[in-house]
Amino acid sequence: MALALALALVPALAAAAPTKLSSSITRSPLEPAVVIVPAGAGKTVLERYRSGAKPTSSTPLVVIVRLSDANSPDTVAVTEAQRDGTKIAIAIEARRFRGPLAANVVTTPLVEIALGDLAQGTYTIDIDEQVLEFTKYDAPQTASKPRRGLSSSITLTVQ
């Protein structure tokens, strides 16, 4: 009897009207390519990047550069980071794989450069990314065909 009742209920449940689900759409602002924040604005680079904290004098500062999304075999390196008075130069090299990928993990590289304590004043920060491509999955050192990537010049006023 219980089996007959269960068999009778299954088709009834399957024929029930679908339940309408609610939905919403939110637009998130594009995150900036470069932020300058206090080094203590978060425990991780991502926390500092998203902190929105303002740079101030007598506080160690960092520059965080968000590069375009990277695939598993891609590599990123800071090739130059120096300060000469009020001019700061940062050079980044990204080696990007061009070829078929399997089991790929896409990430967003955040490059952090420590500026230290900056005295009150106006500074110019020049950031240049060079992108090289390679086609052998495990050989980023074979990258060639350099092209310009992110290029940014920022004026920072520390108060």
N, CA, C and O atoms as a GROMACS GRO file, in nm:
protein
  636
    1MET      N    1   0.082  -0.119   0.000
    1MET     CA    2   0.000   0.000   0.000
    1MET      C    3   0.087   0.126   0.000
    1MET      O    4   0.059   0.221  -0.073
    2ALA      N    5   0.194   0.126   0.084
    2ALA     CA    6   0.283   0.242   0.090
    2ALA      C    7   0.353   0.262  -0.043
    2ALA      O    8   0.374   0.375  -0.086
    3LEU      N    9   0.390   0.152  -0.109
    3LEU     CA   10   0.457   0.161  -0.238
    3LEU      C   11   0.363   0.221  -0.342
    3LEU      O   12   0.404   0.304  -0.423
    4ALA      N   13   0.238   0.182  -0.340
    4ALA     CA   14   0.140   0.236  -0.434
    4ALA      C   15   0.119   0.386  -0.410
    4ALA      O   16   0.105   0.462  -0.506
    5LEU      N   17   0.117   0.428  -0.285
    5LEU     CA   18   0.101   0.569  -0.252
    5LEU      C   19   0.222   0.648  -0.300
    5LEU      O   20   0.207   0.757  -0.356
    6ALA      N   21   0.343   0.594  -0.280
    6ALA     CA   22   0.465   0.662  -0.324
    6ALA      C   23   0.467   0.674  -0.475
    6ALA      O   24   0.504   0.780  -0.527
    7LEU      N   25   0.429   0.571  -0.547
    7LEU     CA   26   0.427   0.575  -0.693
    7LEU      C   27   0.324   0.675  -0.743
    7LEU      O   28   0.343   0.736  -0.848
    8ALA      N   29   0.217   0.692  -0.670
    8ALA     CA   30   0.113   0.787  -0.710
    8ALA      C   31   0.159   0.932  -0.687
    8ALA      O   32   0.122   1.021  -0.764
    9LEU      N   33   0.240   0.956  -0.583
    9LEU     CA   34   0.285   1.091  -0.552
    9LEU      C   35   0.397   1.141  -0.645
    9LEU      O   36   0.405   1.260  -0.673
   10VAL      N   37   0.483   1.052  -0.693
   10VAL     CA   38   0.596   1.092  -0.776
   10VAL      C   39   0.550   1.168  -0.901
   10VAL      O   40   0.601   1.276  -0.927
   11PRO      N   41   0.456   1.116  -0.978
   11PRO     CA   42   0.412   1.193  -1.094
   11PRO      C   43   0.346   1.326  -1.054
   11PRO      O   44   0.358   1.424  -1.127
   12ALA      N   45   0.279   1.331  -0.940
   12ALA     CA   46   0.215   1.454  -0.897
   12ALA      C   47   0.320   1.560  -0.865
   12ALA      O   48   0.300   1.677  -0.898
   13LEU      N   49   0.431   1.521  -0.801
   13LEU     CA   50   0.537   1.617  -0.770
   13LEU      C   51   0.605   1.666  -0.897
   13LEU      O   52   0.639   1.783  -0.908
   14ALA      N   53   0.625   1.576  -0.991
   14ALA     CA   54   0.690   1.613  -1.116
   14ALA      C   55   0.604   1.709  -1.197
   14ALA      O   56   0.658   1.790  -1.273
   15ALA      N   57   0.476   1.703  -1.184
   15ALA     CA   58   0.386   1.787  -1.261
   15ALA      C   59   0.356   1.920  -1.193
   15ALA      O   60   0.284   2.002  -1.250
   16ALA      N   61   0.409   1.942  -1.073
   16ALA     CA   62   0.382   2.067  -1.002
   16ALA      C   63   0.439   2.185  -1.082
   16ALA      O   64   0.538   2.171  -1.154
   17ALA      N   65   0.375   2.299  -1.068
   17ALA     CA   66   0.418   2.419  -1.140
   17ALA      C   67   0.557   2.463  -1.091
   17ALA      O   68   0.585   2.453  -0.972
   18PRO      N   69   0.644   2.511  -1.181
   18PRO     CA   70   0.778   2.556  -1.140
   18PRO      C   71   0.767   2.678  -1.049
   18PRO      O   72   0.677   2.761  -1.062
   19THR      N   73   0.861   2.687  -0.958
   19THR     CA   74   0.865   2.800  -0.865
   19THR      C   75   0.947   2.911  -0.929
   19THR      O   76   1.060   2.889  -0.974
   20LYS      N   77   0.891   3.028  -0.934
   20LYS     CA   78   0.961   3.143  -0.990
   20LYS      C   79   1.066   3.191  -0.891
   20LYS      O   80   1.036   3.211  -0.774
   21LEU      N   81   1.192   3.210  -0.938
   21LEU     CA   82   1.302   3.256  -0.855
   21LEU      C   83   1.327   3.404  -0.880
   21LEU      O   84   1.315   3.452  -0.992
   22SER      N   85   1.362   3.474  -0.775
   22SER     CA   86   1.392   3.616  -0.792
   22SER      C   87   1.539   3.632  -0.835
   22SER      O   88   1.620   3.542  -0.814
   23SER      N   89   1.570   3.745  -0.894
   23SER     CA   90   1.708   3.771  -0.937
   23SER      C   91   1.735   3.920  -0.927
   23SER      O   92   1.643   4.002  -0.919
   24SER      N   93   1.863   3.954  -0.929
   24SER     CA   94   1.902   4.095  -0.930
   24SER      C   95   2.032   4.107  -1.007
   24SER      O   96   2.104   4.009  -1.025
   25ILE      N   97   2.060   4.227  -1.054
   25ILE     CA   98   2.184   4.254  -1.127
   25ILE      C   99   2.251   4.372  -1.059
   25ILE      O  100   2.189   4.475  -1.034
   26THR      N  101   2.379   4.355  -1.029
   26THR     CA  102   2.458   4.460  -0.966
   26THR      C  103   2.577   4.489  -1.054
   26THR      O  104   2.643   4.397  -1.103
   27ARG      N  105   2.605   4.615  -1.075
   27ARG     CA  106   2.724   4.654  -1.152
   27ARG      C  107   2.831   4.700  -1.054
   27ARG      O  108   2.809   4.790  -0.973
   28SER      N  109   2.945   4.636  -1.062
   28SER     CA  110   3.057   4.672  -0.977
   28SER      C  111   3.150   4.762  -1.056
   28SER      O  112   3.178   4.736  -1.173
   29PRO      N  113   3.199   4.869  -0.994
   29PRO     CA  114   3.291   4.956  -1.068
   29PRO      C  115   3.420   4.881  -1.100
   29PRO      O  116   3.462   4.794  -1.024
   30LEU      N  117   3.481   4.915  -1.212
   30LEU     CA  118   3.607   4.856  -1.251
   30LEU      C  119   3.713   4.897  -1.149
   30LEU      O  120   3.723   5.014  -1.112
   31GLU      N  121   3.790   4.801  -1.104
   31GLU     CA  122   3.893   4.833  -1.006
   31GLU      C  123   4.008   4.905  -1.075
   31GLU      O  124   4.039   4.876  -1.190
   32PRO      N  125   4.072   4.998  -1.004
   32PRO     CA  126   4.177   5.078  -1.068
   32PRO      C  127   4.301   4.994  -1.100
   32PRO      O  128   4.327   4.893  -1.034
   33ALA      N  129   4.376   5.036  -1.201
   33ALA     CA  130   4.498   4.966  -1.238
   33ALA      C  131   4.609   4.992  -1.138
   33ALA      O  132   4.696   4.907  -1.120
   34VAL      N  133   4.608   5.107  -1.073
   34VAL     CA  134   4.715   5.143  -0.979
   34VAL      C  135   4.654   5.210  -0.856
   34VAL      O  136   4.570   5.299  -0.868
   35VAL      N  137   4.697   5.166  -0.738
   35VAL     CA  138   4.659   5.233  -0.614
   35VAL      C  139   4.784   5.257  -0.531
   35VAL      O  140   4.881   5.181  -0.539
   36ILE      N  141   4.782   5.361  -0.452
   36ILE     CA  142   4.889   5.391  -0.358
   36ILE      C  143   4.824   5.402  -0.222
   36ILE      O  144   4.737   5.487  -0.199
   37VAL      N  145   4.867   5.315  -0.131
   37VAL     CA  146   4.803   5.306   0.000
   37VAL      C  147   4.910   5.286   0.108
   37VAL      O  148   5.023   5.249   0.078
   38PRO      N  149   4.873   5.310   0.235
   38PRO     CA  150   4.966   5.278   0.343
   38PRO      C  151   4.994   5.127   0.346
   38PRO      O  152   4.905   5.046   0.320
   39ALA      N  153   5.117   5.091   0.378
   39ALA     CA  154   5.156   4.950   0.384
   39ALA      C  155   5.074   4.874   0.489
   39ALA      O  156   5.056   4.753   0.476
   40GLY      N  157   5.026   4.943   0.590
   40GLY     CA  158   4.948   4.878   0.695
   40GLY      C  159   4.799   4.879   0.671
   40GLY      O  160   4.721   4.852   0.763
   41ALA      N  161   4.756   4.908   0.549
   41ALA     CA  162   4.612   4.920   0.520
   41ALA      C  163   4.540   4.785   0.512
   41ALA      O  164   4.419   4.782   0.492
   42GLY      N  165   4.612   4.676   0.526
   42GLY     CA  166   4.551   4.544   0.523
   42GLY      C  167   4.657   4.438   0.546
   42GLY      O  168   4.776   4.465   0.535
   43LYS      N  169   4.612   4.318   0.579
   43LYS     CA  170   4.706   4.209   0.605
   43LYS      C  171   4.760   4.147   0.477
   43LYS      O  172   4.870   4.093   0.475
   44THR      N  173   4.682   4.154   0.369
   44THR     CA  174   4.724   4.095   0.242
   44THR      C  175   4.730   4.203   0.135
   44THR      O  176   4.678   4.312   0.152
   45VAL      N  177   4.795   4.170   0.025
   45VAL     CA  178   4.802   4.265  -0.087
   45VAL      C  179   4.662   4.298  -0.135
   45VAL      O  180   4.632   4.414  -0.163
   46LEU      N  181   4.575   4.198  -0.146
   46LEU     CA  182   4.439   4.222  -0.192
   46LEU      C  183   4.364   4.314  -0.096
   46LEU      O  184   4.292   4.404  -0.141
   47GLU      N  185   4.378   4.294   0.034
   47GLU     CA  186   4.313   4.383   0.131
   47GLU      C  187   4.365   4.526   0.117
   47GLU      O  188   4.287   4.622   0.120
   48ARG      N  189   4.497   4.541   0.100
   48ARG     CA  190   4.552   4.676   0.083
   48ARG      C  191   4.501   4.738  -0.047
   48ARG      O  192   4.464   4.855  -0.050
   49TYR      N  193   4.498   4.658  -0.154
   49TYR     CA  194   4.454   4.707  -0.285
   49TYR      C  195   4.310   4.761  -0.278
   49TYR      O  196   4.280   4.865  -0.337
   50ARG      N  197   4.225   4.692  -0.207
   50ARG     CA  198   4.084   4.731  -0.202
   50ARG      C  199   4.050   4.821  -0.084
   50ARG      O  200   3.933   4.857  -0.066
   51SER      N  201   4.149   4.859  -0.003
   51SER     CA  202   4.121   4.933   0.121
   51SER      C  203   4.067   5.074   0.099
   51SER      O  204   3.988   5.123   0.179
   52GLY      N  205   4.109   5.140  -0.008
   52GLY     CA  206   4.067   5.278  -0.030
   52GLY      C  207   4.135   5.375   0.064
   52GLY      O  208   4.097   5.492   0.069
   53ALA      N  209   4.236   5.330   0.140
   53ALA     CA  210   4.307   5.417   0.234
   53ALA      C  211   4.388   5.522   0.158
   53ALA      O  212   4.437   5.496   0.048
   54LYS      N  213   4.400   5.638   0.216
   54LYS     CA  214   4.471   5.749   0.153
   54LYS      C  215   4.616   5.753   0.201
   54LYS      O  216   4.644   5.730   0.318
   55PRO      N  217   4.710   5.782   0.109
   55PRO     CA  218   4.850   5.793   0.148
   55PRO      C  219   4.875   5.920   0.230
   55PRO      O  220   4.822   6.027   0.198
   56THR      N  221   4.955   5.907   0.335
   56THR     CA  222   4.990   6.022   0.417
   56THR      C  223   5.140   6.018   0.447
   56THR      O  224   5.204   5.913   0.438
   57SER      N  225   5.196   6.135   0.483
   57SER     CA  226   5.338   6.139   0.516
   57SER      C  227   5.362   6.066   0.647
   57SER      O  228   5.270   6.042   0.724
   58SER      N  229   5.487   6.030   0.671
   58SER     CA  230   5.529   5.957   0.791
   58SER      C  231   5.462   5.821   0.804
   58SER      O  232   5.451   5.767   0.914
   59THR      N  233   5.418   5.766   0.692
   59THR     CA  234   5.357   5.634   0.690
   59THR      C  235   5.419   5.556   0.574
   59THR      O  236   5.422   5.607   0.462
   60PRO      N  237   5.469   5.435   0.598
   60PRO     CA  238   5.521   5.356   0.485
   60PRO      C  239   5.410   5.333   0.382
   60PRO      O  240   5.299   5.292   0.416
   61LEU      N  241   5.443   5.359   0.256
   61LEU     CA  242   5.345   5.347   0.148
   61LEU      C  243   5.385   5.235   0.053
   61LEU      O  244   5.502   5.197   0.045
   62VAL      N  245   5.285   5.183  -0.019
   62VAL     CA  246   5.309   5.086  -0.125
   62VAL      C  247   5.230   5.126  -0.248
   62VAL      O  248   5.124   5.189  -0.239
   63VAL      N  249   5.284   5.090  -0.365
   63VAL     CA  250   5.212   5.103  -0.491
   63VAL      C  251   5.168   4.963  -0.527
   63VAL      O  252   5.248   4.869  -0.521
   64ILE      N  253   5.042   4.946  -0.563
   64ILE     CA  254   4.992   4.816  -0.607
   64ILE      C  255   4.939   4.832  -0.750
   64ILE      O  256   4.854   4.917  -0.776
   65VAL      N  257   4.992   4.750  -0.840
   65VAL     CA  258   4.957   4.756  -0.981
   65VAL      C  259   4.878   4.631  -1.015
   65VAL      O  260   4.924   4.519  -0.993
   66ARG      N  261   4.757   4.651  -1.070
   66ARG     CA  262   4.674   4.538  -1.115
   66ARG      C  263   4.698   4.519  -1.264
   66ARG      O  264   4.673   4.608  -1.344
   67LEU      N  265   4.748   4.400  -1.299
   67LEU     CA  266   4.773   4.369  -1.440
   67LEU      C  267   4.655   4.292  -1.498
   67LEU      O  268   4.566   4.250  -1.424
   68SER      N  269   4.655   4.275  -1.628
   68SER     CA  270   4.547   4.198  -1.690
   68SER      C  271   4.557   4.052  -1.647
   68SER      O  272   4.664   4.005  -1.606
   69ASP      N  273   4.446   3.982  -1.655
   69ASP     CA  274   4.439   3.844  -1.608
   69ASP      C  275   4.549   3.758  -1.668
   69ASP      O  276   4.588   3.775  -1.784
   70ALA      N  277   4.600   3.665  -1.586
   70ALA     CA  278   4.710   3.578  -1.628
   70ALA      C  279   4.665   3.433  -1.625
   70ALA      O  280   4.583   3.393  -1.542
   71ASN      N  281   4.719   3.355  -1.717
   71ASN     CA  282   4.694   3.211  -1.721
   71ASN      C  283   4.800   3.139  -1.638
   71ASN      O  284   4.900   3.200  -1.598
   72SER      N  285   4.780   3.011  -1.612
   72SER     CA  286   4.870   2.933  -1.527
   72SER      C  287   5.017   2.946  -1.564
   72SER      O  288   5.099   2.968  -1.474
   73PRO      N  289   5.056   2.934  -1.690
   73PRO     CA  290   5.200   2.938  -1.720
   73PRO      C  291   5.261   3.079  -1.726
   73PRO      O  292   5.383   3.092  -1.737
   74ASP      N  293   5.179   3.183  -1.720
   74ASP     CA  294   5.230   3.320  -1.730
   74ASP      C  295   5.316   3.355  -1.608
   74ASP      O  296   5.293   3.306  -1.498
   75THR      N  297   5.416   3.441  -1.630
   75THR     CA  298   5.500   3.489  -1.520
   75THR      C  299   5.504   3.641  -1.520
   75THR      O  300   5.487   3.705  -1.624
   76VAL      N  301   5.526   3.697  -1.402
   76VAL     CA  302   5.534   3.842  -1.386
   76VAL      C  303   5.653   3.872  -1.295
   76VAL      O  304   5.674   3.802  -1.196
   77ALA      N  305   5.731   3.975  -1.329
   77ALA     CA  306   5.845   4.014  -1.246
   77ALA      C  307   5.862   4.166  -1.251
   77ALA      O  308   5.835   4.230  -1.352
   78VAL      N  309   5.907   4.221  -1.140
   78VAL     CA  310   5.945   4.362  -1.136
   78VAL      C  311   6.091   4.367  -1.177
   78VAL      O  312   6.177   4.309  -1.111
   79THR      N  313   6.121   4.437  -1.287
   79THR     CA  314   6.258   4.444  -1.336
   79THR      C  315   6.329   4.571  -1.293
   79THR      O  316   6.452   4.579  -1.299
   80GLU      N  317   6.253   4.670  -1.248
   80GLU     CA  318   6.312   4.794  -1.197
   80GLU      C  319   6.213   4.861  -1.103
   80GLU      O  320   6.094   4.868  -1.131
   81ALA      N  321   6.264   4.909  -0.991
   81ALA     CA  322   6.184   4.987  -0.898
   81ALA      C  323   6.281   5.077  -0.824
   81ALA      O  324   6.355   5.031  -0.736
   82GLN      N  325   6.281   5.204  -0.859
   82GLN     CA  326   6.376   5.296  -0.795
   82GLN      C  327   6.316   5.434  -0.779
   82GLN      O  328   6.226   5.475  -0.853
   83ARG      N  329   6.370   5.506  -0.679
   83ARG     CA  330   6.326   5.643  -0.654
   83ARG      C  331   6.447   5.734  -0.666
   83ARG      O  332   6.553   5.706  -0.609
   84ASP      N  333   6.431   5.841  -0.739
   84ASP     CA  334   6.535   5.943  -0.754
   84ASP      C  335   6.469   6.076  -0.718
   84ASP      O  336   6.406   6.140  -0.803
   85GLY      N  337   6.484   6.116  -0.593
   85GLY     CA  338   6.418   6.239  -0.547
   85GLY      C  339   6.268   6.221  -0.547
   85GLY      O  340   6.214   6.139  -0.472
   86THR      N  341   6.200   6.299  -0.631
   86THR     CA  342   6.054   6.292  -0.636
   86THR      C  343   6.005   6.209  -0.755
   86THR      O  344   5.885   6.206  -0.784
   87LYS      N  345   6.097   6.142  -0.824
   87LYS     CA  346   6.059   6.059  -0.939
   87LYS      C  347   6.077   5.912  -0.903
   87LYS      O  348   6.182   5.871  -0.853
   88ILE      N  349   5.972   5.834  -0.928
   88ILE     CA  350   5.973   5.691  -0.900
   88ILE      C  351   5.948   5.618  -1.032
   88ILE      O  352   5.851   5.647  -1.102
   89ALA      N  353   6.036   5.524  -1.064
   89ALA     CA  354   6.022   5.447  -1.188
   89ALA      C  355   6.003   5.300  -1.154
   89ALA      O  356   6.077   5.242  -1.074
   90ILE      N  357   5.901   5.240  -1.216
   90ILE     CA  358   5.871   5.099  -1.195
   90ILE      C  359   5.856   5.034  -1.331
   90ILE      O  360   5.778   5.079  -1.415
   91ALA      N  361   5.933   4.927  -1.353
   91ALA     CA  362   5.923   4.850  -1.478
   91ALA      C  363   5.882   4.707  -1.442
   91ALA      O  364   5.939   4.646  -1.351
   92ILE      N  365   5.784   4.655  -1.515
   92ILE     CA  366   5.731   4.521  -1.492
   92ILE      C  367   5.740   4.443  -1.622
   92ILE      O  368   5.713   4.496  -1.730
   93GLU      N  369   5.778   4.317  -1.610
   93GLU     CA  370   5.782   4.230  -1.727
   93GLU      C  371   5.683   4.116  -1.708
   93GLU      O  372   5.689   4.044  -1.608
   94ALA      N  373   5.593   4.101  -1.803
   94ALA     CA  374   5.496   3.992  -1.801
   94ALA      C  375   5.524   3.901  -1.920
   94ALA      O  376   5.532   3.946  -2.034
   95ARG      N  377   5.540   3.773  -1.892
   95ARG     CA  378   5.560   3.675  -1.999
   95ARG      C  379   5.431   3.595  -2.010
   95ARG      O  380   5.389   3.527  -1.916
   96ARG      N  381   5.369   3.604  -2.128
   96ARG     CA  382   5.236   3.546  -2.150
   96ARG      C  383   5.244   3.427  -2.245
   96ARG      O  384   5.304   3.435  -2.352
   97PHE      N  385   5.182   3.317  -2.205
   97PHE     CA  386   5.177   3.197  -2.288
   97PHE      C  387   5.071   3.213  -2.396
   97PHE      O  388   4.959   3.256  -2.367
   98ARG      N  389   5.105   3.179  -2.519
   98ARG     CA  390   5.011   3.180  -2.631
   98ARG      C  391   5.006   3.038  -2.688
   98ARG      O  392   5.097   2.996  -2.759
   99GLY      N  393   4.900   2.968  -2.658
   99GLY     CA  394   4.884   2.832  -2.706
   99GLY      C  395   4.768   2.767  -2.634
   99GLY      O  396   4.702   2.830  -2.551
  100PRO      N  397   4.742   2.640  -2.667
  100PRO     CA  398   4.629   2.569  -2.604
  100PRO      C  399   4.656   2.543  -2.456
  100PRO      O  400   4.769   2.513  -2.416
  101LEU      N  401   4.552   2.554  -2.376
  101LEU     CA  402   4.562   2.533  -2.233
  101LEU      C  403   4.461   2.429  -2.186
  101LEU      O  404   4.348   2.423  -2.236
  102ALA      N  405   4.502   2.346  -2.090
  102ALA     CA  406   4.411   2.251  -2.026
  102ALA      C  407   4.428   2.269  -1.876
  102ALA      O  408   4.539   2.294  -1.828
  103ALA      N  409   4.322   2.257  -1.802
  103ALA     CA  410   4.326   2.272  -1.656
  103ALA      C  411   4.389   2.405  -1.617
  103ALA      O  412   4.471   2.412  -1.525
  104ASN      N  413   4.352   2.510  -1.686
  104ASN     CA  414   4.407   2.643  -1.664
  104ASN      C  415   4.343   2.709  -1.542
  104ASN      O  416   4.224   2.691  -1.516
  105VAL      N  417   4.423   2.785  -1.468
  105VAL     CA  418   4.372   2.866  -1.359
  105VAL      C  419   4.403   3.011  -1.394
  105VAL      O  420   4.519   3.050  -1.408
  106VAL      N  421   4.298   3.091  -1.407
  106VAL     CA  422   4.315   3.233  -1.441
  106VAL      C  423   4.320   3.312  -1.310
  106VAL      O  424   4.236   3.294  -1.222
  107THR      N  425   4.419   3.400  -1.299
  107THR     CA  426   4.434   3.485  -1.182
  107THR      C  427   4.455   3.630  -1.226
  107THR      O  428   4.485   3.656  -1.342
  108THR      N  429   4.440   3.722  -1.133
  108THR     CA  430   4.469   3.862  -1.160
  108THR      C  431   4.594   3.900  -1.081
  108THR      O  432   4.591   3.904  -0.958
  109PRO      N  433   4.705   3.926  -1.150
  109PRO     CA  434   4.828   3.962  -1.079
  109PRO      C  435   4.818   4.101  -1.014
  109PRO      O  436   4.778   4.198  -1.078
  110LEU      N  437   4.856   4.107  -0.887
  110LEU     CA  438   4.868   4.233  -0.815
  110LEU      C  439   5.015   4.247  -0.777
  110LEU      O  440   5.066   4.168  -0.697
  111VAL      N  441   5.082   4.346  -0.833
  111VAL     CA  442   5.225   4.368  -0.809
  111VAL      C  443   5.238   4.479  -0.706
  111VAL      O  444   5.188   4.589  -0.727
  112GLU      N  445   5.305   4.449  -0.595
  112GLU     CA  446   5.320   4.548  -0.488
  112GLU      C  447   5.466   4.593  -0.478
  112GLU      O  448   5.558   4.510  -0.474
  113ILE      N  449   5.486   4.723  -0.474
  113ILE     CA  450   5.620   4.782  -0.462
  113ILE      C  451   5.619   4.872  -0.339
  113ILE      O  452   5.536   4.962  -0.327
  114ALA      N  453   5.713   4.847  -0.247
  114ALA     CA  454   5.723   4.928  -0.125
  114ALA      C  455   5.792   5.060  -0.156
  114ALA      O  456   5.903   5.062  -0.210
  115LEU      N  457   5.727   5.170  -0.120
  115LEU     CA  458   5.784   5.303  -0.138
  115LEU      C  459   5.852   5.353  -0.011
  115LEU      O  460   5.936   5.443  -0.017
  116GLY      N  461   5.816   5.296   0.102
  116GLY     CA  462   5.868   5.344   0.230
  116GLY      C  463   5.799   5.473   0.270
  116GLY      O  464   5.694   5.509   0.216
  117ASP      N  465   5.859   5.544   0.366
  117ASP     CA  466   5.805   5.672   0.411
  117ASP      C  467   5.842   5.780   0.309
  117ASP      O  468   5.959   5.795   0.274
  118LEU      N  469   5.744   5.852   0.262
  118LEU     CA  470   5.769   5.964   0.171
  118LEU      C  471   5.738   6.093   0.245
  118LEU      O  472   5.633   6.106   0.307
  119ALA      N  473   5.830   6.187   0.237
  119ALA     CA  474   5.807   6.318   0.299
  119ALA      C  475   5.695   6.390   0.224
  119ALA      O  476   5.662   6.355   0.111
  120GLN      N  477   5.638   6.491   0.288
  120GLN     CA  478   5.535   6.570   0.222
  120GLN      C  479   5.591   6.625   0.092
  120GLN      O  480   5.706   6.668   0.085
  121GLY      N  481   5.508   6.625  -0.010
  121GLY     CA  482   5.550   6.676  -0.139
  121GLY      C  483   5.477   6.608  -0.252
  121GLY      O  484   5.386   6.528  -0.230
  122THR      N  485   5.518   6.640  -0.374
  122THR     CA  486   5.455   6.585  -0.493
  122THR      C  487   5.555   6.494  -0.564
  122THR      O  488   5.670   6.532  -0.588
  123TYR      N  489   5.511   6.375  -0.595
  123TYR     CA  490   5.595   6.274  -0.657
  123TYR      C  491   5.533   6.231  -0.791
  123TYR      O  492   5.411   6.235  -0.809
  124THR      N  493   5.619   6.191  -0.883
  124THR     CA  494   5.575   6.136  -1.010
  124THR      C  495   5.612   5.989  -1.012
  124THR      O  496   5.728   5.953  -0.990
  125ILE      N  497   5.513   5.903  -1.038
  125ILE     CA  498   5.536   5.759  -1.043
  125ILE      C  499   5.508   5.714  -1.186
  125ILE      O  500   5.395   5.724  -1.235
  126ASP      N  501   5.611   5.663  -1.253
  126ASP     CA  502   5.597   5.610  -1.389
  126ASP      C  503   5.602   5.458  -1.384
  126ASP      O  504   5.695   5.399  -1.330
  127ILE      N  505   5.500   5.396  -1.440
  127ILE     CA  506   5.489   5.250  -1.441
  127ILE      C  507   5.481   5.205  -1.586
  127ILE      O  508   5.397   5.252  -1.663
  128ASP      N  509   5.569   5.113  -1.623
  128ASP     CA  510   5.569   5.059  -1.759
  128ASP      C  511   5.578   4.907  -1.753
  128ASP      O  512   5.666   4.851  -1.688
  129GLU      N  513   5.486   4.842  -1.823
  129GLU     CA  514   5.486   4.697  -1.833
  129GLU      C  515   5.528   4.658  -1.974
  129GLU      O  516   5.480   4.714  -2.073
  130GLN      N  517   5.618   4.563  -1.982
  130GLN     CA  518   5.656   4.505  -2.110
  130GLN      C  519   5.601   4.363  -2.113
  130GLN      O  520   5.619   4.287  -2.018
  131VAL      N  521   5.534   4.328  -2.222
  131VAL     CA  522   5.473   4.196  -2.236
  131VAL      C  523   5.548   4.119  -2.344
  131VAL      O  524   5.566   4.169  -2.456
  132LEU      N  525   5.591   4.000  -2.311
  132LEU     CA  526   5.657   3.910  -2.406
  132LEU      C  527   5.574   3.783  -2.416
  132LEU      O  528   5.510   3.743  -2.319
  133GLU      N  529   5.575   3.720  -2.532
  133GLU     CA  530   5.495   3.600  -2.552
  133GLU      C  531   5.584   3.478  -2.572
  133GLU      O  532   5.692   3.486  -2.631
  134PHE      N  533   5.538   3.364  -2.519
  134PHE     CA  534   5.607   3.238  -2.542
  134PHE      C  535   5.506   3.131  -2.580
  134PHE      O  536   5.388   3.141  -2.544
  135THR      N  537   5.552   3.029  -2.653
  135THR     CA  538   5.460   2.927  -2.705
  135THR      C  539   5.487   2.786  -2.651
  135THR      O  540   5.407   2.696  -2.675
  136LYS      N  541   5.596   2.766  -2.580
  136LYS     CA  542   5.623   2.637  -2.516
  136LYS      C  543   5.579   2.648  -2.371
  136LYS      O  544   5.634   2.727  -2.295
  137TYR      N  545   5.480   2.568  -2.334
  137TYR     CA  546   5.410   2.583  -2.206
  137TYR      C  547   5.502   2.605  -2.087
  137TYR      O  548   5.476   2.695  -2.007
  138ASP      N  549   5.605   2.527  -2.072
  138ASP     CA  550   5.689   2.535  -1.953
  138ASP      C  551   5.821   2.609  -1.978
  138ASP      O  552   5.920   2.582  -1.910
  139ALA      N  553   5.823   2.701  -2.074
  139ALA     CA  554   5.947   2.772  -2.107
  139ALA      C  555   5.926   2.922  -2.124
  139ALA      O  556   5.942   2.975  -2.234
  140PRO      N  557   5.889   2.993  -2.016
  140PRO     CA  558   5.870   3.138  -2.029
  140PRO      C  559   6.000   3.211  -2.065
  140PRO      O  560   5.995   3.323  -2.115
  141GLN      N  561   6.114   3.149  -2.040
  141GLN     CA  562   6.242   3.212  -2.073
  141GLN      C  563   6.262   3.225  -2.223
  141GLN      O  564   6.351   3.299  -2.266
  142THR      N  565   6.182   3.156  -2.304
  142THR     CA  566   6.193   3.165  -2.450
  142THR      C  567   6.106   3.277  -2.507
  142THR      O  568   6.095   3.291  -2.629
  143ALA      N  569   6.044   3.355  -2.421
  143ALA     CA  570   5.952   3.460  -2.467
  143ALA      C  571   6.022   3.561  -2.557
  143ALA      O  572   6.139   3.594  -2.538
  144SER      N  573   5.947   3.609  -2.655
  144SER     CA  574   5.998   3.710  -2.748
  144SER      C  575   5.881   3.798  -2.792
  144SER      O  576   5.775   3.795  -2.731
  145LYS      N  577   5.901   3.873  -2.896
  145LYS     CA  578   5.800   3.964  -2.950
  145LYS      C  579   5.751   4.062  -2.842
  145LYS      O  580   5.632   4.063  -2.811
  146PRO      N  581   5.842   4.142  -2.786
  146PRO     CA  582   5.798   4.235  -2.680
  146PRO      C  583   5.702   4.341  -2.733
  146PRO      O  584   5.714   4.389  -2.846
  147ARG      N  585   5.608   4.376  -2.649
  147ARG     CA  586   5.515   4.484  -2.680
  147ARG      C  587   5.485   4.557  -2.549
  147ARG      O  588   5.508   4.504  -2.440
  148ARG      N  589   5.435   4.676  -2.562
  148ARG     CA  590   5.403   4.757  -2.445
  148ARG      C  591   5.273   4.710  -2.384
  148ARG      O  592   5.174   4.687  -2.453
  149GLY      N  593   5.274   4.696  -2.252
  149GLY     CA  594   5.153   4.663  -2.178
  149GLY      C  595   5.103   4.787  -2.107
  149GLY      O  596   5.093   4.894  -2.167
  150LEU      N  597   5.071   4.773  -1.981
  150LEU     CA  598   5.024   4.886  -1.900
  150LEU      C  599   5.130   4.995  -1.896
  150LEU      O  600   5.248   4.967  -1.874
  151SER      N  601   5.088   5.117  -1.917
  151SER     CA  602   5.178   5.231  -1.905
  151SER      C  603   5.100   5.341  -1.833
  151SER      O  604   4.993   5.382  -1.877
  152SER      N  605   5.156   5.387  -1.721
  152SER     CA  606   5.083   5.484  -1.642
  152SER      C  607   5.180   5.582  -1.577
  152SER      O  608   5.288   5.542  -1.533
  153SER      N  609   5.142   5.707  -1.572
  153SER     CA  610   5.219   5.808  -1.501
  153SER      C  611   5.123   5.876  -1.402
  153SER      O  612   5.020   5.931  -1.440
  154ILE      N  613   5.161   5.870  -1.277
  154ILE     CA  614   5.073   5.920  -1.171
  154ILE      C  615   5.145   6.029  -1.094
  154ILE      O  616   5.264   6.019  -1.066
  155THR      N  617   5.072   6.132  -1.059
  155THR     CA  618   5.124   6.235  -0.970
  155THR      C  619   5.064   6.210  -0.833
  155THR      O  620   4.942   6.206  -0.817
  156LEU      N  621   5.151   6.192  -0.735
  156LEU     CA  622   5.109   6.165  -0.599
  156LEU      C  623   5.148   6.283  -0.510
  156LEU      O  624   5.264   6.322  -0.506
  157THR      N  625   5.051   6.339  -0.441
  157THR     CA  626   5.079   6.444  -0.344
  157THR      C  627   5.061   6.387  -0.204
  157THR      O  628   4.952   6.346  -0.166
  158VAL      N  629   5.171   6.383  -0.129
  158VAL     CA  630   5.169   6.331   0.008
  158VAL      C  631   5.155   6.450   0.102
  158VAL      O  632   5.229   6.547   0.093
  159GLN      N  633   5.058   6.440   0.192
  159GLN     CA  634   5.032   6.550   0.286
  159GLN      C  635   5.057   6.507   0.428
  159GLN      O  636   5.041   6.586   0.521
   0.00000   0.00000   0.00000
